[in-house]
Each structure stands twice: as structure tokens, then as C-alpha cells.
Amino acid sequence: MHGVLYATGSGEATWYDLAREVSRLTGAGPDRERLLSGAAFPRPAPRPAYSVLAHDRRPDIGLPAPRDRRVTPHEALPRIRKESPLRETP
């Protein structure tokens, strides 16, 4: 197999979904994000209205099934806080 394989956790989420989850986990409050249409952010190239990465090729190349994408922020946030040079000092 040649080329690039993009991999994600299982399930689907928008950037908005991810931002809401991170805000919830950090205690930033539920009204911090605002849902905007893609038209609010013009891009040089057109973007599809709906696009997700598929997971169906992972078994073909010996990769395990993807983990639930909702687990990652819970695991990553404490690590980011610990390793960030911008972390708050007590």
C-alpha cells in the first residue's frame, strides 16, 4: 500500500462539537461557542457541506479498530495542561 492514510477516532463530529466538548471539560461555559455557517469563513477552495473520514481501510493494513472519538479529549486535556508552556501557575 502506498499513499497517505488519514485516521480519526470512530464516530462523527464537527469542529463545533469538538469545541463544545473542550469548553465543557475546561469549565469554560456552554455559551462560549457560536455555530456559524461555512460561508462566514470564505476559503480559496470550495469545501463540501458534509465530509467525514472513513475507517473502512484500517483492518486492511493491520490497524486496530478506531477508538471512540469522544474519549480523546478526556485523555488529551490533562496532558496538554501538564505539558503546555502557557499553563496557569497556582
C-alpha positions as CSV (number, residue, x, y, z in Angstrom):
1,M,0.0,0.0,0.0
2,H,1.2,3.4,-0.9
3,G,0.0,6.9,-0.1
4,V,-1.4,8.7,2.9
5,L,-4.0,7.3,5.3
6,Y,-5.8,9.8,7.5
7,A,-7.1,8.2,10.7
8,T,-9.6,9.5,13.3
9,G,-11.5,8.1,16.2
10,S,-14.7,6.4,15.5
11,G,-17.9,8.4,15.1
12,E,-18.5,11.8,13.6
13,A,-18.0,15.3,15.0
14,T,-17.8,18.8,13.7
15,W,-15.3,21.3,14.8
16,Y,-18.2,22.9,16.7
17,D,-18.8,19.6,18.5
18,L,-15.2,19.4,19.5
19,A,-15.1,23.0,20.7
20,R,-18.2,22.4,22.8
21,E,-16.7,19.3,24.4
22,V,-13.4,21.1,25.2
23,S,-15.3,24.0,26.7
24,R,-17.3,21.7,28.8
25,L,-14.2,19.8,30.0
26,T,-12.4,23.1,30.9
27,G,-15.4,24.6,32.6
28,A,-15.5,27.5,30.1
29,G,-19.3,27.5,30.0
30,P,-21.8,26.3,27.5
31,D,-22.3,29.6,25.6
32,R,-18.7,30.2,24.6
33,E,-19.1,28.9,21.1
34,R,-21.3,30.1,18.4
35,L,-22.4,27.9,15.4
36,L,-21.6,29.6,12.1
37,S,-22.1,28.6,8.6
38,G,-19.1,27.9,6.4
39,A,-20.0,31.0,4.4
40,A,-18.8,33.0,7.4
41,F,-15.2,31.9,6.6
42,P,-14.5,32.2,2.9
43,R,-11.8,29.9,1.7
44,P,-9.8,29.9,-1.5
45,A,-11.2,26.4,-2.5
46,P,-14.8,25.3,-2.1
47,R,-15.5,22.9,0.7
48,P,-18.1,20.2,0.8
49,A,-21.1,20.7,3.0
50,Y,-20.5,17.3,4.7
51,S,-17.3,15.3,4.8
52,V,-16.0,12.8,7.2
53,L,-13.0,10.4,7.2
54,A,-13.9,6.8,6.7
55,H,-12.4,4.0,8.8
56,D,-13.0,1.1,6.5
57,R,-9.4,0.6,5.3
58,R,-7.8,0.3,8.8
59,P,-8.3,-3.5,9.0
60,D,-6.9,-3.9,5.5
61,I,-3.5,-2.6,6.7
62,G,-3.5,-4.2,10.1
63,L,-4.6,-1.3,12.2
64,P,-6.9,-1.8,15.1
65,A,-10.4,-0.5,15.1
66,P,-10.6,3.2,15.9
67,R,-11.4,4.2,19.5
68,D,-14.4,6.3,20.2
69,R,-13.6,9.9,19.3
70,R,-15.3,11.1,22.5
71,V,-12.6,9.5,24.7
72,T,-9.7,11.5,23.2
73,P,-10.4,15.0,24.7
74,H,-10.8,13.4,28.2
75,E,-7.3,11.8,27.8
76,A,-5.6,14.7,25.9
77,L,-6.7,17.7,28.0
78,P,-4.8,16.7,31.2
79,R,-1.7,16.0,29.2
80,I,-1.9,19.3,27.3
81,R,-2.4,21.2,30.6
82,K,0.6,19.5,32.1
83,E,2.9,20.0,29.1
84,S,1.8,23.4,28.0
85,P,4.3,26.3,28.4
86,L,1.3,28.6,28.7
87,R,-0.3,26.7,31.7
88,E,-1.5,28.8,34.6
89,T,0.7,28.8,37.7
90,P,-1.0,28.3,41.1
